[in-house]
Amino acid sequence: MYVVAEGVKQDPVRRWALPERVFFACGACHILAFAFLDAYPDAGFAPVWIKPASGFTGNHIVVVRGEVAFDYHGYSHWRRLRGHIEAKANRWWPGWSAQLVELPKDVLISESKSRSYDGLWLREPQQFLHDALPRARRFLGRFPPPSG
């Protein structure tokens, strides 16, 4: 989990210039999740929104299959990743907690569909300075396909 300087996410040029991991950790995680699901449609993964409790920030979307998760870290043990996210978030925002919300794949790249979920508002790939989907596909290429 990363926290970027104030104003970065509102500035398209500064946001696009973030290092890959930070870009896909801070506001483009859903695009990476979509790219993963698009590349491996039969791998059995599903998108999960880590939705912070009311009054907190720190939304994140990962793809999960059983005890395996994938996000900007690469592949992780799902329970350990949740623990890592919770511990990091509590360093910045004491008392932070979150619930897990399964999402349909199409919500990940649709602003209007994402807004039908209370507290969720996702940018579409073309709403970044440049289309974020090709960038997500290139980043995904750093990791092997899912096993099993």
C-alpha positions in Angstrom: 0.0 0.0 0.0 1.3 3.4 -1.0 0.1 6.9 -0.2 0.9 9.6 -2.8 1.4 13.3 -2.2 -1.6 15.5 -2.0 -2.8 16.5 -5.5 -1.0 13.8 -7.5 -4.2 11.8 -8.2 -5.9 15.0 -9.4 -3.1 15.9 -11.7 -3.2 13.6 -14.8 0.4 14.3 -15.7 1.8 13.6 -12.2 -0.4 10.6 -11.8 0.7 9.1 -15.1 4.3 9.7 -14.2 4.1 7.5 -11.0 6.2 4.4 -11.0 4.4 1.3 -12.2 3.8 -0.3 -8.8 2.6 3.0 -7.3 0.4 3.7 -10.3 -1.4 0.3 -9.9 -1.5 0.7 -6.2 -3.0 4.2 -6.1 -6.0 4.5 -8.3 -5.4 2.1 -11.2 -5.6 -1.2 -9.3 -9.0 -1.9 -11.0 -7.4 -1.5 -14.4 -4.7 -4.1 -13.5 -7.4 -6.4 -12.2 -9.3 -6.1 -15.4 -6.2 -6.8 -17.5 -5.5 -9.9 -15.5 -9.1 -11.2 -15.9 -9.0 -10.4 -19.6 -5.7 -12.2 -20.1 -6.7 -15.3 -18.0 -10.5 -15.6 -18.3 -10.5 -19.3 -17.5 -8.2 -19.2 -14.5 -11.0 -18.9 -11.9 -10.1 -15.5 -10.4 -12.7 -13.0 -9.5 -12.4 -9.2 -8.6 -12.7 -8.3 -4.9 -13.0 -4.7 -3.7 -11.4 -4.0 -0.3 -13.9 -1.4 0.8 -12.8 0.7 3.8 -15.2 1.3 6.6 -17.2 4.6 6.5 -14.9 7.6 7.1 -11.7 5.9 5.9 -9.8 5.9 2.6 -7.7 3.1 1.2 -9.9 1.3 -1.4 -8.2 -1.5 -3.3 -9.2 -4.0 -5.9 -7.5 -7.4 -6.3 -8.3 -10.6 -8.1 -8.7 -13.7 -6.0 -9.0 -17.5 -6.5 -9.1 -19.4 -3.3 -6.1 -18.5 -1.2 -4.2 -16.8 -4.1 -4.5 -13.1 -4.9 -3.0 -10.9 -7.6 -2.4 -7.2 -7.5 0.5 -4.8 -8.0 2.6 -7.0 -5.7 2.2 -9.9 -8.1 0.8 -13.2 -6.6 0.3 -13.3 -2.9 -1.3 -15.6 -0.3 -4.7 -13.9 0.0 -4.9 -13.9 3.9 -1.4 -12.6 4.2 -2.1 -9.8 1.6 -5.2 -8.8 3.5 -3.2 -8.7 6.7 -0.5 -6.6 5.1 -3.0 -4.1 3.7 -4.8 -3.8 7.1 -1.5 -3.3 9.0 -0.2 -0.7 6.5 -3.6 1.2 6.5 -3.7 1.2 10.3 -0.3 2.9 10.4 -1.8 5.9 8.4 -5.3 5.7 9.6 -5.6 4.1 13.1 -8.8 2.1 13.4 -9.0 1.3 9.7 -11.0 -1.7 8.7 -12.6 -2.9 5.5 -15.2 -5.3 4.1 -14.7 -7.5 1.0 -17.1 -6.9 -1.9 -17.1 -9.2 -4.9 -17.5 -7.3 -8.2 -18.4 -8.3 -11.7 -15.6 -7.8 -14.2 -17.4 -5.2 -16.3 -17.6 -2.8 -13.3 -13.8 -2.5 -13.3 -13.7 -0.4 -16.6 -17.1 1.4 -16.3 -17.4 4.5 -14.3 -21.2 4.4 -14.4 -21.4 0.8 -13.4 -18.9 1.3 -10.6 -21.0 4.2 -9.2 -23.9 1.8 -8.6 -21.9 0.5 -5.6 -22.0 2.8 -2.6 -18.6 4.3 -2.1 -17.1 3.1 -5.4 -16.1 5.4 -8.3 -13.7 4.0 -10.7 -12.1 5.7 -13.7 -12.3 4.1 -17.1 -9.0 3.3 -18.8 -9.4 6.2 -21.2 -10.0 8.7 -18.3 -6.3 8.7 -17.4 -3.8 10.9 -19.2 -3.4 8.0 -21.7 -5.3 4.7 -22.0 -4.3 2.8 -18.8 -5.2 -0.6 -20.2 -2.1 -1.1 -22.4 0.0 0.0 -19.5 -1.7 -2.6 -17.3 -1.1 -5.3 -19.9 2.6 -4.5 -20.1 2.9 -4.5 -16.3 1.0 -7.8 -16.1 3.6 -9.2 -18.6 6.2 -9.1 -15.8 4.5 -12.0 -14.0 4.0 -15.5 -15.1 0.5 -16.8 -15.9 -1.4 -18.2 -13.0 -0.7 -21.8 -12.2 -3.3 -24.5 -11.7 
